[in-house]
Amino acid sequence: MRSGIQVTVENTGTSPLKSVVLHVTGASYDLGDIAPGESAMARVKSTGESELGVEFKDTDGQTQRLNAGGYFESGYRGSIRVEIKDGVIDKFEDNTKLW
């Protein structure tokens, strides 16, 4: 299995998520814009104890940062799926474990 955590962010809302960025300890990952009904993925690697942050611009152009939660470290593998509906986390699936 490849190193890192595969993170998928799906926009289940009615407005686009603009300039989406994933944040973990020691790194950030740019996902770009995610249209309603679409998703984007990145494989993230933290440099220490971490949780997942999701940042985006809302329809008013204001930057929002959501704490998606979870817990992982540099030796963890697996996947996380986050569904965002109208600016809030609607669903969170954490399938990570230490390898």
C-alpha positions as CSV (number, residue, x, y, z in Angstrom):
1,M,0.0,0.0,0.0
2,R,1.2,3.5,-0.8
3,S,2.4,5.8,1.9
4,G,0.2,8.6,3.2
5,I,-3.6,9.0,3.5
6,Q,-5.8,9.3,0.4
7,V,-8.2,12.2,1.2
8,T,-11.4,12.7,-0.9
9,V,-13.5,15.8,-0.6
10,E,-16.9,15.7,-2.1
11,N,-19.1,18.8,-2.6
12,T,-22.7,17.6,-1.8
13,G,-24.0,21.1,-1.6
14,T,-25.5,23.5,-4.2
15,S,-22.7,26.0,-4.4
16,P,-19.1,25.5,-5.6
17,L,-16.3,25.2,-3.1
18,K,-13.5,27.6,-4.4
19,S,-9.8,27.3,-3.8
20,V,-10.0,24.1,-1.6
21,V,-6.9,23.4,0.4
22,L,-6.2,20.4,2.7
23,H,-4.1,21.1,5.8
24,V,-2.2,18.5,7.8
25,T,0.7,18.9,10.2
26,G,3.7,20.1,8.1
27,A,2.0,20.4,4.7
28,S,-0.9,21.8,2.7
29,Y,-2.5,20.3,-0.5
30,D,-4.3,22.4,-3.1
31,L,-7.4,20.8,-4.6
32,G,-8.7,23.8,-6.6
33,D,-12.4,24.3,-7.1
34,I,-14.9,21.6,-6.5
35,A,-18.3,22.0,-8.3
36,P,-21.6,20.8,-6.7
37,G,-21.8,17.0,-7.1
38,E,-18.0,16.7,-7.8
39,S,-15.1,15.5,-5.7
40,A,-11.3,15.9,-5.6
41,M,-8.5,13.8,-4.1
42,A,-5.0,14.2,-2.8
43,R,-2.6,11.8,-1.0
44,V,-1.5,13.6,2.2
45,K,1.5,13.0,4.4
46,S,1.8,14.6,7.8
47,T,5.1,15.2,9.7
48,G,3.6,14.3,13.1
49,E,0.4,14.0,15.0
50,S,-2.3,15.5,12.8
51,E,-6.0,16.0,12.1
52,L,-7.4,17.1,8.8
53,G,-8.4,20.7,8.0
54,V,-10.3,21.7,4.9
55,E,-10.1,25.3,3.8
56,F,-12.2,26.9,1.0
57,K,-13.8,30.2,-0.1
58,D,-17.6,30.4,0.3
59,T,-20.0,32.1,-2.1
60,D,-19.2,35.4,-0.5
61,G,-15.5,35.0,-1.1
62,Q,-14.8,34.5,2.6
63,T,-12.3,31.9,3.6
64,Q,-13.7,29.1,5.7
65,R,-11.6,26.5,7.5
66,L,-13.3,23.4,8.8
67,N,-11.8,20.9,11.2
68,A,-12.7,17.6,9.6
69,G,-11.1,15.7,12.5
70,G,-9.6,12.3,12.4
71,Y,-6.3,11.4,13.8
72,F,-3.2,10.2,12.0
73,E,0.6,10.4,12.0
74,S,3.4,9.9,9.5
75,G,3.2,6.1,9.7
76,Y,-0.6,5.9,9.0
77,R,-2.1,4.6,5.8
78,G,-5.6,4.4,4.4
79,S,-8.3,6.8,3.3
80,I,-10.5,9.7,4.6
81,R,-13.6,10.9,2.9
82,V,-15.2,14.2,3.7
83,E,-18.6,15.4,2.3
84,I,-19.2,19.1,2.5
85,K,-22.8,20.4,2.1
86,D,-23.4,24.2,2.0
87,G,-20.3,25.0,4.0
88,V,-20.5,22.4,6.7
89,I,-19.2,18.8,7.0
90,D,-22.1,16.6,6.3
91,K,-20.3,13.2,6.5
92,F,-16.8,12.0,7.5
93,E,-15.4,8.6,7.0
94,D,-12.0,7.7,8.5
95,N,-10.5,4.4,7.3
96,T,-6.9,4.9,8.5
97,K,-4.6,2.8,10.6
98,L,-1.0,2.5,11.6
99,W,1.1,0.3,9.3
